Amino acid sequence: MPNKALFLDRDGVINEDFGYVWARENFFFKKGIFEVLEAARDLGYKIIVVTNQSGIGRGMYSENDVKTLTRWFLSVLAKRGIAIAAVYYCPHAPSENCECRKPKSGMFEDAIKAFCLDPAKSVMIGDKESDIEAALGAGVGKTILLKSKYYPSPNTKANCRIKKLREAVKLL
């Protein structure tokens, strides 16, 4: 039987988005994220991060910087009993027109294959319309848009909109 996943964007959903977060001193977990991750774990979701990291392609920081930060935040979550199944990141600049950069669905499709996921039973939480479009392109059944500075017009394609991350718990 296929698994279900909770897909999450990183910057703006897991951590505060200050623009190009690549160093530990600029990484602050968002209020409510631990409750969402604990609920997802308890409900049997595989937790998968899908994040554009175009700062790599733009030469602002290195792929090693992203890997180092990822290891650190995964260890913090692990100490709270939260396991992240995988972190997918797109290192490309927008001009490279790759298949993995959201709003394209490459990272989702890779995860769906790797973990034998049923996208229709899966959920995406993002803070930008590009997160929602990528999830929908891969057939993700429920999309949740978290209000942020990127909060789009009422024309969003998301199934649900929330103002506070904790609201996502009841939507899983």
C-alpha positions in Angstrom: 0.0 0.0 0.0 1.5 3.4 -0.9 2.5 5.8 1.7 1.2 9.3 2.3 3.5 12.3 2.8 3.5 15.7 4.3 5.5 17.9 1.9 6.8 21.2 3.4 8.6 24.1 1.9 11.5 25.1 4.1 12.0 28.9 4.2 8.7 30.5 5.3 7.2 27.2 6.6 9.8 25.4 8.7 11.9 28.4 9.4 11.4 32.2 9.2 12.2 33.4 5.7 14.7 36.3 5.8 15.7 35.7 2.2 18.5 33.2 1.4 18.8 31.4 4.7 21.9 29.3 4.6 23.6 29.8 8.0 22.6 28.5 11.3 22.6 31.9 13.0 19.8 33.0 10.5 17.7 29.9 11.0 14.8 30.3 13.4 12.0 27.7 13.5 8.6 29.1 12.8 6.1 29.2 15.7 3.9 26.1 15.4 6.1 24.0 13.2 6.9 21.4 15.9 3.2 20.8 16.6 2.5 20.3 12.9 5.5 17.9 12.5 4.5 15.9 15.6 0.9 15.6 14.4 2.1 14.5 10.9 4.3 11.9 12.5 1.5 10.6 14.7 -0.8 10.4 11.7 1.7 8.2 9.8 2.8 10.8 7.2 6.3 10.6 5.8 7.7 14.1 6.2 9.5 15.5 3.2 11.0 18.9 2.7 11.0 20.4 -0.9 12.9 23.7 -1.1 14.2 26.0 -3.8 17.8 27.0 -2.9 18.6 29.3 -5.8 21.3 31.1 -3.7 23.5 28.2 -4.7 23.0 28.8 -8.4 23.4 32.5 -7.8 26.7 32.1 -6.1 25.5 33.4 -2.7 26.4 30.3 -0.8 27.5 26.8 -1.5 25.8 23.4 -1.7 27.9 22.4 1.3 26.4 25.3 3.3 22.9 24.0 2.6 23.9 20.5 3.5 25.5 21.7 6.8 22.4 23.7 7.8 20.2 20.8 6.8 22.1 18.3 9.0 21.8 20.8 11.9 18.1 21.4 11.7 17.4 17.7 11.1 19.3 16.9 14.3 17.2 19.5 16.2 14.0 17.8 15.0 15.4 14.3 15.7 15.9 15.3 19.4 12.2 16.1 19.5 11.4 12.7 18.0 10.6 14.0 14.5 12.2 12.2 11.6 12.3 13.8 8.2 12.3 11.2 5.5 14.1 13.3 3.0 15.1 16.8 2.0 15.0 17.7 -1.7 16.4 21.0 -2.8 16.8 22.7 -6.1 20.2 24.4 -6.3 19.5 26.1 -9.6 19.0 29.7 -10.4 15.7 30.5 -12.0 17.4 31.2 -15.4 18.5 27.6 -15.6 14.9 26.4 -16.3 15.5 23.1 -14.6 12.8 20.5 -13.8 13.3 20.5 -10.1 12.7 24.2 -9.3 9.2 25.0 -8.0 6.7 25.7 -9.6 7.8 22.6 -11.6 7.1 19.3 -9.9 10.5 17.5 -10.2 11.3 17.3 -6.5 7.8 16.0 -5.7 7.9 13.4 -8.5 11.3 12.2 -7.3 10.0 11.8 -3.7 6.8 10.0 -4.9 8.9 7.4 -6.8 11.5 7.0 -4.0 9.0 6.5 -1.2 6.2 4.8 -3.2 3.9 7.6 -2.2 0.2 8.1 -3.1 0.1 11.8 -4.0 -3.6 11.9 -3.7 -3.3 11.0 0.0 -0.5 13.5 0.5 -0.5 17.1 1.7 1.7 20.1 0.9 2.2 23.2 3.1 3.8 26.1 1.4 3.9 29.9 1.7 4.1 30.8 -2.0 1.9 30.0 -5.0 4.9 28.2 -6.6 4.8 25.7 -3.8 1.1 25.0 -4.5 1.6 24.8 -8.3 4.4 22.3 -7.9 2.4 20.1 -5.6 -0.7 20.2 -7.8 1.5 19.3 -10.8 2.5 16.1 -9.0 -1.0 15.3 -8.1 -0.8 16.1 -4.3 -4.3 15.8 -3.0 -4.4 18.6 -0.4 -2.5 21.9 -0.6 -2.3 24.4 2.3 -1.1 27.9 1.8 0.4 29.7 4.9 0.0 33.4 4.9 3.3 35.2 4.4 4.8 38.2 2.7 4.3 36.1 -0.5 0.6 35.5 0.2 -1.1 35.7 -3.2 -4.4 37.2 -4.3 -7.6 35.3 -3.6 -6.9 33.5 -6.9 -4.7 30.9 -5.2 -5.0 27.3 -6.3 -4.5 26.0 -2.8 -7.3 23.9 -1.2 -6.9 25.7 2.1 -5.4 29.0 3.4 -4.2 29.5 7.0 -2.8 32.4 8.9 -1.0 30.5 11.6 1.0 27.3 11.1 -0.8 25.5 14.0 -4.0 25.7 12.0 -2.5 23.0 9.7 -2.7 20.4 12.4 -6.5 20.0 12.0 -6.2 19.9 8.2 -3.9 16.9 8.1 
